[in-house]
Structure formats: C-alpha cells, structure tokens
C-alpha cells in the first residue's frame, strides 16, 4: 500500500474514533460543546474586525488600547462589551461567540446567558453587563472603516435595536420580528400584517431555573422544550431544513440547560437569623416562589399584573394573536393547547441562586436585594459593573 493510502486510512480511523467518542458523549456535555463549537447563526463579524474595534472607542480608552498589547486589547474589548473568556480555555476564546475555522464570530446562547460572578465566568448566568447595542454599533463602524460588507443585522439596528441599557437586551422583539416573517411550518413569507414593535429591555434569567419551569419566558406563555429554544435562530438565512436537522442538537442543548446548577452561597451564614428568616419566607413568599431544601416545591405560579405591580411593558408587548400564532407553529408541534394566550401577569421565578442573579425583576431595574425589599430606596439611576 502506498504511503498516501496509509495516510488516508489513518485519517479515516481517527475520524471514525472521533465520531465514536462524540457519539458516546452524555447529552449535557454534547449540548455544551455544540453551543461553543457549532454555529447556528450567521457570522456577525470576523476576528480582524473585532481586533480593530478599539479604534472606534472614546479618546482616553482608545489611547490606552493603542499602548496595550494585542492580548491586553482583546481583554479590554471583552470588558467593554460584557464578554468573557471561556472557562479553562488557554486561548481565551469568547464564551458568548462561536469562532469558526475561518475566524468568523457567530453569536450563541451564552451571549445573553453567560456572565461573571466574583471574577469567574459562569455559563448559564444571565449576562448582567452585556453591552450588545454598543458592540453592534462599534462593529458596524469598524466594518465601514475597514471596507468590509455589512450584514442584515448591521443594517437593521435602527429598526430593531439590540437594547438600550447594558445588561439587558430587546430579546422578545427579536423573536416577534423573526416569527412575523414565517408561516406555521417556518417557511419564509411576507405577512399580511405587521405587528407593532414595542422595544423594551429585558434581563436574561439564569439557566438553573429552567428545570423547575413548566413554561418559558417571564409570562410563562410557551410550554418549554427543545424546539422553543430554537426561536432565536429564526434569521432569514435559516430555513425549515436547518431546524429539522438541528432538532437533535437542541435536545442535547436542552439537556445541558437542565443540568446547570445554581452556585452555592460562598459566605458564612448566621444560622439563627436564617431560621427566623425562613419562617417569614414560608408565611409570605413561598406560595409564589416555592419552598427549598429537602422537600422543595415550586408552584409555577403566575401572579396577575395588578398584584405584582411591576412594569407592564413586557406583558403587553406580545399580543394574544401573536401568542396564538406561535401556538399553531412547528415550535409547539402544531399543538396550541399548552400555550397561554393571555397570561395576565408574570410567573414568580424560583429563587435558587438568588444572590448571584442581580440586578432584579424582569427588566433588570433594581440593583440589589435590599432595594427589592425597600422600594422607597431604589435609585433612579445606577450603573452595573462586573464587581457589583
């Protein structure tokens, strides 16, 4: 056998062994790997663009970046946009993007659901410092300066902004806009009518709440499952064929999300005071937020808007007709029975890992737990940072 044939045979054996290893992965591990390695969204920009984006920064920061090394500039860019290096990755690749072999960067689910806690990157934690709108605007300016082509996302920033405050996104309106241009089978179509777009900021919930929830989203209108997790990939470049082909991938991704654990409280506990607090909690909070410990229960209770008294914009932004249309689609396997057409309020979330999930409420408007419990002391203007 010629040397070339031996090389080809060896390569084939390696590929087959590699496939065997991947096929033997547990679903959660496979789901995590897919989120980091497989693009489900078109490329947003490339490495050359990201490494040149510092030239758009304000003068003092730009001067500091110019004096820094390439590695230092990359870390400065991560800090400016709320990005993080992947845990344990010596190359410091971004958790929030898939970077393919050609150097193209593709957004993944960790863009919103990956953040930092006490100096450590935590996949599944809501990204409370994400500056997605700033990143999008400065990437677009960099592309224009470098003479690189713009993509549909760059062109649509004025119509569908990414978000107006750091740490939040316009996530619901992304999904409304994307589903508007699909039929029930997810074929691209021009709608008979365009729904109103009520742009507003949302705080991404932590993934360790997922296993307790029966329905997705703050108002709990959509039954959870692997198909609903695919909604945010409904860009025009992805057709029904991709969604059908990716269904097994997203079953593994859902298994990973189900496996995410809340971080343990790292500080001392005053046991006597906690015991008193537990009694207060059981009397006043558990009916909505559930109980914890050995016999924990979570009721998935939806609280009417008039009772909870928080910002109504998220609830009112999606019209009943839009929810019903979602219920007739491929995402629910064409079964609308579990879809809540008129939720009327928000689902009280589980409180696992509550200490790690600041800021609070569905719009991220309250900076600390103290302010949650002392409404009269809530600041009108405040800034969220990586350290608190």
N, C-alpha and C positions, 0 to 999 in steps of 0.2 A: 504494500500500500504506500502511495506517495506521501511525502511529508504534509502536503496541503490537505490530503484526505484525512490524515491523522489529526491535523489541527481542527478541521471541520467537525470530526467525530467527537473530539474532546469538548469543543464548544457546545455541541448538541447535548452531550452528557451533562455538562454544567447547567445548561438551560433547563433540562429536564429535572435535575436535582433541585434547582432553584424553584421551579414550579411546584415540586413536591413539598418543599419547605413552606412555601406560601400557602399551598392548599391546606397544610396542616396547622396553620395559624388559628388560634382562637379568634372568634368573631370580634371581640372588643379590640384586640391588638391589630387585627386587619383593618378595622374601621379607623383607628388612629393613624395607621400608616397611609391609608388611602387619603385621608384628609391632608396629610403633609406632602404626599408624592403625586397624586393624580389630579390633574386639572379638570374641574367641571365647569369652569367659567373661562371665557376668552381672556387672552392676556390683557392686562391693564397698562403695562409699560414694560420696559426691559431694564436690565441691570445698569447699562450705560446711562439711561435717563435717571434712574434713582440715585446713582452715584454723582450725578451732576446737579441734582435738585437744590443743593445747598446754595447755588449761585442766585436763587430767587429769594433767599432769606433776607430779613431786615439787616441793615448795615453792620451793627455790632456783632450779631450772630454769624453773619457771612464772613467777617474778618477773622473771627475765632476759627471758623471752619477752614478757611484758607490756610491758616497757620498749623492746622492739625494734620496728622497722618490720615491715610485713606481709611484705616480701621477706626480711628477716632471719629472721622466724619460720618462713617456708617452708624456708629453708636449715637452720635448727635442726631442723626436723622431719625433713628428709631425713637429716641426720646421726644423729639419734636412732634412726631405723628402718633405716638402711643403704640409703637410696635415693640416686639420682644424677640430676643434670640430664643431658638428652640431649646428646651431643657437638655443639657448634656451634649449639645452639638458644638464640637470644636470649631466648626466653620462659621458659627453664629448666624446660620440662615434664619430667616424670619419665620416665626410661628404662624403669623397671620397670612402668609402667602405661600403658594406652591411656586418654586422656581424651577423651571424645566431645563432640559439639557441645552437649549438654545439661549438661556439667560432671560427668558420671558417670565414675568411675575403675574400669577393668577390669584385673585382673591379666593380665600377658603372660609370655612365657617368660623375659624378662630379669629378672623378679623374682628368680629364682634364678641366672640365667646372665648377669648384668651387674654389674660391680663397679668398684672404683677401684684404680689402680696408680700409685704415685708421683704422686698428686694428679690423675691424669687418669682419666676414665671410659672403661672398656674393655668394649664389648659382647662377650659371649661368655666373659668371665672369670667363674668362679664367685664368687658374692656372699658374701665371707667375713665380712661384718659385718651381714648381713641379720637384723633383729630382727622376724621375721614374727609370732611369737606376741604380742610386746609391742604391735605395731601393731594386731593384731586385737582384743586386749583393750581397748586405749585407744580405738579406733574404736567398739567396741560401747558403751563407757561414754559416749562423746560423743553417739552416737545417742540413747541413753536420756535424756541431759540435754537434748538439743535436741528431744525428742519425735518423732524420726524412726523409721520402721519398721525392725525388724531383718530381716535376710535369713537363709536357711538356714545360711550359713557362720557368722554371728554366733551362732546357736543351737547349732551343733554343736561349738563349741570344747572343751567338756568331754569329748565322746566321741572326737573326732579332733583332738588338739592340733596346732598348726602346727609345733611344735618346742620343745625345752626349753633350747637354748643358742643364742646369737647366732651367725650364720654357718652354721647348719645348718637343715634342715627335716625334717619327717616324711614326705618325698615318697613313699616306697614304700607306706606305709599309706594315703596319699591314693588311689593307684591301686588298691590292693586293695579299699578300701571302695567306690570308684566302680564297678569292674568286677563286684563281687559282685551288684549290682542290675541287671545286664544279661544278656540271652541272647546267643547267638553272633552274632546279627545286630544287636546293640546296642540292641534294644528294651528298655525299662524293664520289669523283672519283679521279683517278690518271690522271693528264693532259697529253695530247700528247706532249706538250712542256712546258718548264718552262720559264716564262718571266724573264727578267733581274730585279734585285732588286737594285734600286737606293736609298740607305738610305740617308735621309736628315731630318733636324729638322724643325718642324712647330709650330707656335704659335696658340693656340686654340682661335677662335673668341668668343666674348660674345654672349650668347643666346638671348639677347634683339634685336639683328639684325635679328633673324630668321623670324619674322612676315613680314618683308619687302621684304625678298628674294623670288624669284620665283624658284631658283635653289640652290642646296647645293654646298659647297666647294669653295675654293678660285678661281678656274677657272670656277665655275658655270656650270659644265657639267651635273649634275644629277638633274632632277626635284625633288623638295622637297616633303616629305610625310612621313607617319608613317613607312612604310616599309623600306625606305632607312635608317632610324635611327637605324635599327636593324643590319646593316652590321658588326659592330664591335663585335657582339656576335657570329660570324661565326666560333667559335672554333670547333675542331672535336667532342667534347662532345655534341654539339647541332646539331640535325638533322632537317629535314623539319617539323617533327611533332611539335617540340618546336616552330618553327617560326609561324606555323599556329595557335597554341594555344595562342601565345603571341601577336597576332596582335591587339586584343582589348586593351591589356595593353599599347602597344606602341601608340595607338590612344590617350589614356589618357596622356601618356608621351609627345606626341607632343603638346597636348592642354596646358600642363604645360609650355613647352618651349615657346609656343606662348604667354603665359601670363607674361613672365618675363619682368620687366620694367627696363629701364636704371636708374642708381642712379642719383639723382639731383645734380647739381653743388652746393657745400656747402659753397662757398666763396663769398665775395662781388663782384659785377660786376660794372665796370665803364661803365655806360650806353652810354655815348657819344663815348667812344673809341669802344665799341661793335657795335654801329651803323655804324661807319666808317668801321669796320672790316666786317660787314655784306655786305656792298656794294662791297668790294673787293672779298668776298667769292662768291657772286652771279655772278660776272663777270668772275671769274677764276676757281671756284671749283664746282659750283652747277650742271653743265652739266653732271658731272660724279657721284658726291656724293649726289646729290639731294638737295632739299630745306627743311626748317624746320620752325615750327611754325604752324599757323592756316591752311595754305594751303600747307602743306608739300607734296613733291613728291619725289619718289626715282626711278630712271630710270633703275636699274639693268643693268648698262652699263658695258660691257666687254671691257677693254682697251687693244689694241694689245701690245704684249711684247716689240716691238721696241719703242713704245711710252712711256710705263710706266717705262721701263729701269731697273727693279729690277731683282733679282736673278731668272734665268730661270729654275732652277733645279726642282721645284715643278711641273711646267707645263710639262716639258719633261719627268718626271719620269713615268707617266702613258701613255702608248702607245695607239694610236687610236684603235687598235684591242682589247685592254683591255676594253676601254670605250664602244665599240660596244658590247662586250660580256656581260658587265653589263646591257646594254640596252635590251638584249634579255632574261633577267632573271626574276625570281619571284619578285625581288625588284621593277621592273617597271610594274608589272602585264603583263610581256612579250610584252610590248609596247615600242619600241625604239624611237618613234617619237620625244619625248621631250629631248632625250639625245644628248648632243653636242659632237660629235666625235672628233673634232679638234678645241678646244676653241681658241687657238692662243694668249691667254693673260689671264689676271686676272680681276675679277669683282671688280670695285671700291666699297668698302664697305660703308654702311651707317655710319654716324658719330655720332649717338646718343650715349651719354655717353662716348665720345672720351677721355675725361680727365681721365677716370678710367681704360683705357684699355692698358696702357703701359706694355711692350715695343711694338714697332710698326713694320708694314709690316708683310707679311705672315710668315717670318722666325724669327720674334722677334729680328731683328738685330739692331734696332735703339732704344735707351733707352728713349728718351723724345720727345715731340712735337717740342721743339726747334731744336733738331737735325734732325727731319723730314724736317723742313723748311730751315735748314742751313747744307746742305750736306757736305760742306767742313770742318765742325767742328765735324763730327761724330767720336766718339772714336773707335779705332780698338779693344781694349779690355776693357770690363767693367763688373761689377757684379750687378745682380739684387737681391734686398733684399725685405723683406716684407714692409719696410718703404720707398722704393723708388729706 
